[in-house]
Amino acid sequence: MKRTLGAVAITAVFALALTGCNTSTEAAGGGSALKGDAASATCDAAEIGAITRCENFYDDYWPEIDKQLDTLYEEAKKADGGTLVIWDWYELSPDVIEQFNKRFPDIKVETRGLTYNLSSAIISAKATGSRNTDVVSGSITSMAAMYDEGFWEKVDWESFGVPKEFLTIGAPELMPDSINGTLIQYNTDKVESVPETLDGLLAPEYKDKVSVAGYNAVVFAGYGMAEGEDKMVSLIDELMSSGNLKLLEDQGAPLSSGDVPIALNQTLFNPNPALQVSPFEHAGVWAQFSGVNSDAKNKPGAALWTLWNAFDPDWIKLRMTDERFASTQVPFAGLPAATFAESTGLMKTNSDALLLGLDNGAETETQATRDDWQAMINAADKALNG
Protein backbone atom coordinates (compact mmCIF):
# COMPACT_ATOMS: atom_id res chain seq x y z
CA MET A 1 0.00 0.00 0.00
CA LYS A 2 2.98 2.29 -0.04
CA ARG A 3 2.53 4.97 -2.67
CA THR A 4 5.13 7.17 -4.25
CA LEU A 5 5.33 10.42 -6.14
CA GLY A 6 8.54 9.33 -7.83
CA ALA A 7 7.65 9.15 -11.49
CA VAL A 8 4.95 11.79 -11.53
CA ALA A 9 6.20 13.74 -14.50
CA ILE A 10 6.66 10.70 -16.74
CA THR A 11 3.41 9.02 -15.69
CA ALA A 12 1.25 12.09 -16.09
CA VAL A 13 2.63 12.97 -19.51
CA PHE A 14 2.29 9.37 -20.77
CA ALA A 15 -1.27 9.09 -19.52
CA LEU A 16 -2.30 12.36 -21.11
CA ALA A 17 -0.77 11.27 -24.38
CA LEU A 18 -2.96 8.18 -24.30
CA THR A 19 -6.16 10.03 -23.59
CA GLY A 20 -6.24 13.30 -25.45
CA CYS A 21 -7.57 16.40 -23.76
CA ASN A 22 -11.04 15.71 -22.32
CA THR A 23 -11.85 17.67 -19.21
CA SER A 24 -12.97 15.97 -16.01
CA THR A 25 -16.47 17.40 -16.40
CA GLU A 26 -16.80 16.04 -19.94
CA ALA A 27 -15.53 12.61 -18.95
CA ALA A 28 -17.38 12.17 -15.67
CA GLY A 29 -20.75 13.32 -16.94
CA GLY A 30 -22.21 14.84 -13.79
CA GLY A 31 -22.67 13.86 -10.18
CA SER A 32 -22.64 10.52 -8.39
CA ALA A 33 -25.40 8.36 -7.00
CA LEU A 34 -23.15 7.61 -4.02
CA LYS A 35 -24.53 9.67 -1.18
CA GLY A 36 -24.87 8.89 2.51
CA ASP A 37 -27.18 10.21 5.18
CA ALA A 38 -24.79 10.84 8.07
CA ALA A 39 -25.66 13.49 10.63
CA SER A 40 -23.30 16.45 10.59
CA ALA A 41 -20.84 17.13 13.40
CA THR A 42 -18.65 20.07 14.37
CA CYS A 43 -14.88 19.71 14.17
CA ASP A 44 -12.80 20.43 17.26
CA ALA A 45 -10.20 21.94 14.97
CA ALA A 46 -6.46 22.30 15.34
CA GLU A 47 -4.20 23.29 12.47
CA ILE A 48 -1.18 21.18 11.62
CA GLY A 49 0.44 22.95 8.72
CA ALA A 50 -1.98 23.07 5.79
CA ILE A 51 -4.14 20.28 7.27
CA THR A 52 -6.98 20.70 9.76
CA ARG A 53 -7.01 18.12 12.54
CA CYS A 54 -10.34 17.15 14.15
CA GLU A 55 -9.48 16.10 17.70
CA ASN A 56 -13.03 14.82 18.26
CA PHE A 57 -13.03 12.69 15.11
CA TYR A 58 -13.51 9.31 16.79
CA ASP A 59 -16.03 10.65 19.31
CA ASP A 60 -18.30 12.60 16.96
CA TYR A 61 -17.56 11.61 13.34
CA TRP A 62 -16.60 7.95 13.37
CA PRO A 63 -19.93 6.60 14.79
CA GLU A 64 -21.77 8.12 11.82
CA ILE A 65 -19.21 6.85 9.30
CA ASP A 66 -19.42 3.41 10.93
CA LYS A 67 -23.17 3.26 10.23
CA GLN A 68 -22.56 4.18 6.60
CA LEU A 69 -20.13 1.26 6.25
CA ASP A 70 -22.87 -1.21 7.20
CA THR A 71 -25.13 0.16 4.47
CA LEU A 72 -22.35 0.24 1.87
CA TYR A 73 -21.42 -3.35 2.72
CA GLU A 74 -24.90 -4.61 1.94
CA GLU A 75 -24.83 -2.79 -1.40
CA ALA A 76 -21.27 -3.92 -2.18
CA LYS A 77 -22.16 -7.60 -1.71
CA LYS A 78 -24.70 -7.29 -4.54
CA ALA A 79 -22.49 -5.36 -6.98
CA ASP A 80 -20.48 -7.44 -9.47
CA GLY A 81 -20.93 -10.58 -7.35
CA GLY A 82 -19.29 -8.93 -4.36
CA THR A 83 -15.96 -8.51 -6.15
CA LEU A 84 -13.87 -5.44 -5.31
CA VAL A 85 -10.93 -4.66 -7.61
CA ILE A 86 -8.10 -2.49 -6.24
CA TRP A 87 -5.12 -1.44 -8.34
CA ASP A 88 -2.37 0.65 -6.77
CA TRP A 89 1.35 1.29 -7.05
CA TYR A 90 1.88 -2.02 -5.20
CA GLU A 91 -0.64 -4.81 -4.79
CA LEU A 92 -2.31 -5.19 -1.40
CA SER A 93 -0.70 -7.75 0.88
CA PRO A 94 -2.77 -10.76 1.99
CA ASP A 95 -2.50 -9.44 5.57
CA VAL A 96 -4.21 -6.19 4.61
CA ILE A 97 -6.99 -8.00 2.74
CA GLU A 98 -7.45 -10.31 5.73
CA GLN A 99 -8.04 -7.33 8.02
CA PHE A 100 -10.65 -5.90 5.64
CA ASN A 101 -12.39 -9.28 5.36
CA LYS A 102 -12.55 -9.68 9.14
CA ARG A 103 -15.31 -7.11 9.10
CA PHE A 104 -16.53 -7.54 5.52
CA PRO A 105 -16.15 -11.27 4.85
CA ASP A 106 -18.38 -11.47 1.79
CA ILE A 107 -16.26 -9.11 -0.35
CA LYS A 108 -13.71 -10.75 -2.62
CA VAL A 109 -10.76 -8.41 -3.12
CA GLU A 110 -8.70 -8.66 -6.30
CA THR A 111 -5.54 -6.56 -6.41
CA ARG A 112 -2.73 -5.62 -8.77
CA GLY A 113 0.44 -3.62 -8.33
CA LEU A 114 1.27 -1.60 -11.44
CA THR A 115 3.96 0.89 -10.29
CA TYR A 116 4.66 3.32 -13.14
CA ASN A 117 1.86 1.89 -15.29
CA LEU A 118 -1.01 2.53 -12.86
CA SER A 119 -2.58 5.51 -14.62
CA SER A 120 -2.12 4.11 -18.13
CA ALA A 121 -3.60 0.74 -17.07
CA ILE A 122 -6.73 2.43 -15.70
CA ILE A 123 -7.15 4.55 -18.80
CA SER A 124 -6.52 1.60 -21.13
CA ALA A 125 -9.04 -0.59 -19.29
CA LYS A 126 -11.80 1.93 -19.91
CA ALA A 127 -10.79 2.32 -23.56
CA THR A 128 -10.93 -1.45 -24.15
CA GLY A 129 -13.96 -2.19 -21.97
CA SER A 130 -11.93 -4.41 -19.63
CA ARG A 131 -12.66 -4.84 -15.93
CA ASN A 132 -11.22 -1.75 -14.30
CA THR A 133 -10.13 -0.96 -10.77
CA ASP A 134 -12.94 0.15 -8.48
CA VAL A 135 -10.66 2.27 -6.31
CA VAL A 136 -8.45 5.11 -7.57
CA SER A 137 -5.72 6.70 -5.49
CA GLY A 138 -2.73 9.00 -5.51
CA SER A 139 -1.54 12.45 -4.58
CA ILE A 140 -2.95 15.57 -6.24
CA THR A 141 -0.01 15.64 -8.62
CA SER A 142 0.56 11.95 -9.27
CA MET A 143 -3.06 11.30 -10.26
CA ALA A 144 -3.52 14.51 -12.25
CA ALA A 145 -4.11 12.70 -15.55
CA MET A 146 -6.69 10.35 -14.05
CA TYR A 147 -8.47 13.26 -12.42
CA ASP A 148 -8.54 15.39 -15.56
CA GLU A 149 -9.91 12.44 -17.53
CA GLY A 150 -12.81 12.06 -15.10
CA PHE A 151 -11.80 8.86 -13.34
CA TRP A 152 -12.72 10.18 -9.87
CA GLU A 153 -16.43 9.73 -9.17
CA LYS A 154 -17.91 12.86 -7.62
CA VAL A 155 -18.78 11.23 -4.31
CA ASP A 156 -20.26 13.40 -1.55
CA TRP A 157 -17.91 12.23 1.21
CA GLU A 158 -19.30 14.73 3.70
CA SER A 159 -22.67 12.96 3.45
CA PHE A 160 -20.93 9.79 4.64
CA GLY A 161 -19.69 11.60 7.76
CA VAL A 162 -16.25 12.83 6.67
CA PRO A 163 -15.42 16.25 8.15
CA LYS A 164 -15.72 19.03 5.60
CA GLU A 165 -12.37 20.29 6.90
CA PHE A 166 -10.69 17.17 5.44
CA LEU A 167 -11.99 17.98 1.95
CA THR A 168 -10.42 21.38 1.37
CA ILE A 169 -6.91 20.48 0.15
CA GLY A 170 -8.06 18.56 -2.89
CA ALA A 171 -11.27 18.54 -4.91
CA PRO A 172 -14.30 17.41 -2.85
CA GLU A 173 -14.32 13.92 -4.42
CA LEU A 174 -10.72 13.32 -3.32
CA MET A 175 -10.94 11.60 0.08
CA PRO A 176 -7.66 11.95 2.04
CA ASP A 177 -6.51 8.67 3.54
CA SER A 178 -2.83 9.22 4.40
CA ILE A 179 0.18 11.50 4.12
CA ASN A 180 3.59 11.15 2.54
CA GLY A 181 6.48 13.52 2.10
CA THR A 182 10.12 14.14 1.31
CA LEU A 183 12.63 13.33 4.03
CA ILE A 184 16.36 12.96 4.46
CA GLN A 185 17.14 9.34 5.29
CA TYR A 186 20.50 8.74 6.97
CA ASN A 187 22.63 6.03 8.52
CA THR A 188 23.49 7.04 12.09
CA ASP A 189 26.46 4.65 12.17
CA LYS A 190 28.13 6.90 9.57
CA VAL A 191 26.67 10.37 10.17
CA GLU A 192 25.36 11.57 13.51
CA SER A 193 23.01 14.16 12.06
CA VAL A 194 22.03 15.84 8.79
CA PRO A 195 21.48 19.49 7.84
CA GLU A 196 18.13 21.18 8.33
CA THR A 197 18.26 22.52 4.75
CA LEU A 198 19.07 21.08 1.34
CA ASP A 199 21.64 23.87 0.88
CA GLY A 200 23.46 22.45 3.90
CA LEU A 201 24.27 19.33 1.89
CA LEU A 202 26.66 21.44 -0.23
CA ALA A 203 29.21 21.38 2.63
CA PRO A 204 32.49 19.60 1.68
CA GLU A 205 32.02 16.89 4.31
CA TYR A 206 29.10 15.48 2.30
CA LYS A 207 31.14 14.68 -0.81
CA ASP A 208 30.07 11.24 -2.14
CA LYS A 209 27.68 10.82 0.80
CA VAL A 210 24.28 11.83 -0.61
CA SER A 211 22.05 9.99 -3.10
CA VAL A 212 18.81 10.56 -4.95
CA ALA A 213 16.95 8.38 -7.45
CA GLY A 214 16.62 9.86 -10.91
CA TYR A 215 12.87 9.27 -10.88
CA ASN A 216 12.41 11.05 -7.53
CA ALA A 217 12.77 14.68 -8.60
CA VAL A 218 9.84 15.58 -6.35
CA VAL A 219 12.25 15.74 -3.37
CA PHE A 220 13.39 19.14 -4.70
CA ALA A 221 9.95 20.45 -5.72
CA GLY A 222 9.01 21.91 -2.32
CA TYR A 223 12.27 23.86 -2.32
CA GLY A 224 11.43 25.14 -5.79
CA MET A 225 7.92 26.14 -4.77
CA ALA A 226 9.35 28.20 -1.90
CA GLU A 227 12.55 29.58 -3.44
CA GLY A 228 11.76 29.59 -7.16
CA GLU A 229 12.71 27.37 -10.07
CA ASP A 230 16.03 29.08 -10.87
CA LYS A 231 17.35 28.66 -7.33
CA MET A 232 16.18 25.03 -7.24
CA VAL A 233 17.91 24.17 -10.51
CA SER A 234 21.07 25.94 -9.36
CA LEU A 235 21.06 23.91 -6.13
CA ILE A 236 20.68 20.63 -8.02
CA ASP A 237 23.50 21.60 -10.40
CA GLU A 238 25.82 22.49 -7.50
CA LEU A 239 25.05 19.29 -5.61
CA MET A 240 25.77 17.22 -8.73
CA SER A 241 28.87 19.09 -9.90
CA SER A 242 30.44 19.08 -6.41
CA GLY A 243 30.22 15.31 -6.28
CA ASN A 244 28.16 15.49 -3.11
CA LEU A 245 25.03 14.09 -4.79
CA LYS A 246 24.96 10.75 -6.61
CA LEU A 247 22.18 9.47 -8.85
CA LEU A 248 21.33 5.95 -7.65
CA GLU A 249 18.31 3.97 -8.74
CA ASP A 250 18.79 1.67 -5.73
CA GLN A 251 19.42 3.87 -2.72
CA GLY A 252 18.49 1.27 -0.13
CA ALA A 253 21.57 -0.97 -0.11
CA PRO A 254 24.19 1.85 -0.03
CA LEU A 255 22.18 3.63 2.67
CA SER A 256 21.92 0.51 4.82
CA SER A 257 25.58 -0.43 4.39
CA GLY A 258 26.73 3.15 4.92
CA ASP A 259 28.55 3.35 1.57
CA VAL A 260 26.31 6.31 0.68
CA PRO A 261 24.88 7.14 4.11
CA ILE A 262 22.42 9.91 3.21
CA ALA A 263 19.45 9.52 0.86
CA LEU A 264 17.02 12.16 -0.34
CA ASN A 265 13.82 10.16 -0.45
CA GLN A 266 10.38 9.79 1.09
CA THR A 267 9.20 7.63 4.00
CA LEU A 268 11.53 4.89 5.23
CA PHE A 269 10.61 1.19 5.12
CA ASN A 270 13.97 -0.40 5.87
CA PRO A 271 14.04 -1.99 9.37
CA ASN A 272 17.78 -1.39 9.84
CA PRO A 273 17.90 0.18 13.35
CA ALA A 274 20.76 2.49 12.32
CA LEU A 275 18.53 4.31 9.84
CA GLN A 276 16.68 7.50 10.70
CA VAL A 277 14.72 10.18 8.83
CA SER A 278 14.66 13.92 9.21
CA PRO A 279 12.42 16.64 7.78
CA PHE A 280 14.13 19.66 6.25
CA GLU A 281 13.24 23.23 5.39
CA HIS A 282 10.94 23.40 2.34
CA ALA A 283 10.36 19.65 2.33
CA GLY A 284 7.11 18.63 0.70
CA VAL A 285 4.46 16.93 2.81
CA TRP A 286 1.32 16.08 0.89
CA ALA A 287 -1.95 14.28 1.36
CA GLN A 288 -2.64 11.00 -0.39
CA PHE A 289 -6.20 10.41 -1.56
CA SER A 290 -8.45 7.51 -2.47
CA GLY A 291 -11.79 7.54 -4.21
CA VAL A 292 -14.22 5.73 -6.45
CA ASN A 293 -13.43 5.09 -10.10
CA SER A 294 -16.13 6.51 -12.35
CA ASP A 295 -15.64 3.32 -14.43
CA ALA A 296 -16.02 1.02 -11.40
CA LYS A 297 -18.24 -2.07 -11.39
CA ASN A 298 -18.54 -2.00 -7.60
CA LYS A 299 -18.88 1.61 -6.55
CA PRO A 300 -20.35 0.90 -3.10
CA GLY A 301 -17.43 -1.47 -2.49
CA ALA A 302 -14.96 1.20 -3.49
CA ALA A 303 -16.52 3.72 -1.10
CA LEU A 304 -16.57 1.05 1.61
CA TRP A 305 -12.86 0.30 1.17
CA THR A 306 -11.93 3.99 1.01
CA LEU A 307 -13.67 4.89 4.27
CA TRP A 308 -12.53 1.75 6.11
CA ASN A 309 -8.91 2.09 5.06
CA ALA A 310 -8.74 5.77 6.01
CA PHE A 311 -10.58 5.75 9.33
CA ASP A 312 -11.50 2.40 10.90
CA PRO A 313 -9.98 2.68 14.41
CA ASP A 314 -9.07 -1.00 14.73
CA TRP A 315 -7.32 -0.94 11.36
CA ILE A 316 -5.58 2.37 12.07
CA LYS A 317 -4.32 1.00 15.42
CA LEU A 318 -2.79 -1.98 13.60
CA ARG A 319 -1.15 0.32 11.08
CA MET A 320 0.35 2.35 13.91
CA THR A 321 1.58 -0.54 16.04
CA ASP A 322 1.96 -3.77 14.03
CA GLU A 323 5.19 -4.15 12.03
CA ARG A 324 3.34 -6.27 9.44
CA PHE A 325 1.82 -3.01 8.25
CA ALA A 326 4.90 -0.79 8.50
CA SER A 327 4.87 -0.33 4.71
CA THR A 328 1.40 1.23 4.70
CA GLN A 329 1.25 5.00 4.46
CA VAL A 330 1.15 7.22 7.54
CA PRO A 331 -2.54 7.87 8.35
CA PHE A 332 -4.05 11.24 7.44
CA ALA A 333 -2.82 14.02 9.70
CA GLY A 334 -6.38 15.23 10.29
CA LEU A 335 -6.94 12.37 12.72
CA PRO A 336 -6.55 13.11 16.46
CA ALA A 337 -3.09 13.56 17.92
CA ALA A 338 -3.68 10.54 20.17
CA THR A 339 -3.86 8.34 17.07
CA PHE A 340 -0.25 9.12 16.25
CA ALA A 341 0.97 9.08 19.85
CA GLU A 342 0.52 5.29 20.00
CA SER A 343 2.72 4.62 16.96
CA THR A 344 5.72 2.33 17.25
CA GLY A 345 8.67 1.15 15.14
CA LEU A 346 8.95 2.35 11.57
CA MET A 347 5.50 3.93 11.65
CA LYS A 348 6.62 6.11 14.56
CA THR A 349 9.84 7.01 12.71
CA ASN A 350 7.90 8.13 9.65
CA SER A 351 4.90 9.73 11.31
CA ASP A 352 7.00 11.74 13.77
CA ALA A 353 9.10 13.14 10.92
CA LEU A 354 6.17 13.99 8.64
CA LEU A 355 4.14 15.60 11.42
CA LEU A 356 7.17 17.62 12.52
CA GLY A 357 7.59 18.73 8.92
CA LEU A 358 3.96 19.87 8.80
CA ASP A 359 4.34 21.69 12.11
CA ASN A 360 7.41 23.47 10.72
CA GLY A 361 5.57 24.72 7.65
CA ALA A 362 6.26 22.07 5.02
CA GLU A 363 5.28 22.87 1.47
CA THR A 364 1.95 21.15 0.69
CA GLU A 365 0.40 20.71 -2.73
CA THR A 366 -3.24 21.69 -3.16
CA GLN A 367 -5.68 21.49 -6.02
CA ALA A 368 -5.08 25.18 -6.69
CA THR A 369 -1.28 24.79 -6.91
CA ARG A 370 -1.23 21.43 -8.70
CA ASP A 371 0.02 22.67 -12.06
CA ASP A 372 2.75 24.74 -10.40
CA TRP A 373 3.94 21.64 -8.54
CA GLN A 374 3.93 19.62 -11.74
CA ALA A 375 5.99 22.26 -13.54
CA MET A 376 8.48 22.33 -10.66
CA ILE A 377 8.79 18.52 -10.66
CA ASN A 378 9.42 18.58 -14.42
CA ALA A 379 12.11 21.24 -14.01
CA ALA A 380 13.81 19.27 -11.23
CA ASP A 381 13.62 16.11 -13.33
CA LYS A 382 15.33 17.86 -16.23
CA ALA A 383 18.06 19.20 -13.94
CA LEU A 384 18.72 15.75 -12.51
CA ASN A 385 18.48 13.67 -15.66
CA GLY A 386 19.18 16.08 -18.53
C-alpha positions, 0 to 999 in steps of 0.5 A: 500500500505504499505509494510514491510520487517518484515518477509523476512527471513521466506518468502524467505525460504518458497518460495524457498522451494516451487520452487526449484532452477531455476535461474531467467534467466532460468525462465524468458526466455529472454527479454521483449516486453515491450519497450517505445520510450521516448526521453532521458534526462540528470539528474540534479543529487544530491546524497542523500545517496546511491540514486541519485536525479534528481532535473529536473525530472518533467521538463525533464523526466515526460513529456516523461513518461506521453506520454508513459502512454497514449500508455500503457493505450490503450494497457492495455484496450485490455489486459485481458478485461482491468482487472489489478490484483495487489497483495501486502502485503495489498490490495489497498484501494478503495481511491487509486484505485479511483485516478488511475481510474480518469485518466484511467477509463477503467481499472478494478483493482482487488486487494488482500492483502496477507501479509506473503503469497505474494511470495508463492501465486504468485509462486503457481498461476503460478504452478497451472495456476491460474490468477496471479498478474500483478504487483510484488513489494518488496524490494531487499531482501523481493522479492529475491525468486520471483526475482530468480524464474524469476517473474520480467519481464525484462522491459526496464524502461529507454525506458519509460523515467525513469532516468538511475540513478534510476535503479542502486540500483537494477537490471534494471527491478526493478523500484523504486517507494518508500523508507522505512527504520528502525526508532525508534518510540517513545512517546514524552509524556513519553520520550523527546528524544531517542538515536542516536545509538542502543547501546544507548538503553542499558542505564539503564533508558530504562529498560522495555521501548523498544519493537521490533516485533519478525518478524522484525529482519531487524531493526538490519540488518543495524547495522550488515552490518556496525559493523559485525554479532558478534557485532550485535548478542551481542547487541541483547543479551544484550538488551534482557538480560538487560530487556530493550528490549521486544518482542511484536507482537503488538507494536502499543498499548503499544507505543501509551499508553506509557506503552512501549514508544519506538519501534524499527520499520519502518515508523509510521502510527499511528496518535497519535500526541504524537508519533515521529520517529527518524533515528539512526546510521546504520539504514537501508533505502532501496528502494521499487520496483515495476515491471511487473510479467513475468506471467502477463495477462495484462503486459501493465497495470502493466507497466502503474500502476507502472509508474503512482504510482511512478511518476504521480505528481497529485498522488504524491501530494496527497500522500504527503498532503492528510491524506487518503493516509498517509499509502502509502509508502514515494515516491522514494528519487530520486524525486526532493527535492521540492516534499518532501518539501510540505509533511504534517502530517504523511507523513512529519514525515516519509519522513523527518526521512527517508531522514535525515537517507539517508543524514546521511549515512544510510545502503542501500541494493543493488542487489550486497549486497542482500545475505549479507543482507539476511544472516544478517537478518537471524542471527538477527532473530535467536538472537531474536527468538532462 
